[in-house]
Amino acid sequence: MSEDEPAQHCELAEQVNLLAALKSAAIEHLDVDTHRVIAIYQSAVLMIIVTEGQITSATAIDVELWSPPPYDPDYEPSEILSMFSDRLPAVTAVTETEST
């Protein structure tokens, strides 16, 4: 994580297939490699980096806000990250640690 990008660390309660979770939540995404996926949520661009496991069996992730929503400046970066974590059904039982 870069210090100037808002980010959130999530410890997952169990192994999660992030690609399946994103698909079931109807969140557009593009897998980059076995540890990273780019997601478009609320017109914001997010980078999801698996810190423990792989994309198909993650137990911890970092979510970075790469680009805020261009048409809705009312949301703070931390709000976007929290809304994303709340929206993703597989990431409902997480321990969140924010950094900005």
Stockholm file with secondary structure:
# STOCKHOLM 1.0

chainA/1-100         MSEDEPAQHCELAEQVNLLAALKSAAIEHLDVDTHRVIAIYQSAVLMIIVTEGQITSATAIDVELWSPPPYDPDYEPSEILSMFSDRLPAVTAVTETEST
#=GR chainA/1-100 SS CCTTSCEEEEEEEEEECHHHHHHHTTCEEEECSSSEEEEEETTEEEEEEEEESCTTSEEEEEEEEEECCTTCTTSCHHHHHHHHHHHCGGGSSEEEEEEC
#=GC SS_cons         CCTTSCEEEEEEEEEECHHHHHHHTTCEEEECSSSEEEEEETTEEEEEEEEESCTTSEEEEEEEEEECCTTCTTSCHHHHHHHHHHHCGGGSSEEEEEEC
//
